[in-house]
Amino acid sequence: MEEQDILISEVRLGLQTKEFLNTPVGQYISGRVEKAKEEAFEMWSKCDPTDAETIRELQFRARLPSLIMEWLDQAINQANHAEEILTEIGDING
């Protein structure tokens, strides 16, 4: 696969990701991410400060949803970058 084909694929993936985030399922997932972080923080604020296992579990629960959103954001950012490169290639080949 040529570099230009890879860049086009990245742009498509980013557009699909943006579209997905605007669907009811995407909006639900975005909402659940925020809710999961809030729930983990609330549980953490009430747990025994010496209970390392519970604290680790709550940290994981708070980080995992954020990580998923980071992956989606990265797909969108990669698409934006790929689009810029494709534009530059088009300008060079003019």
Sequence and secondary structure as in RCSB ss.txt:
>XXXX:A:sequence
MEEQDILISEVRLGLQTKEFLNTPVGQYISGRVEKAKEEAFEMWSKCDPTDAETIRELQFRARLPSLIMEWLDQA
INQANHAEEILTEIGDING
>XXXX:A:secstr
  HHHHHHHHHHHHHHHHHHHTSHHHHHHHHHHHHHHHHHHHHHHHS TT HHHHHHHHHHHHHHHHHHHHHHHH
HHHHHHHHHHHHHHHHHH 
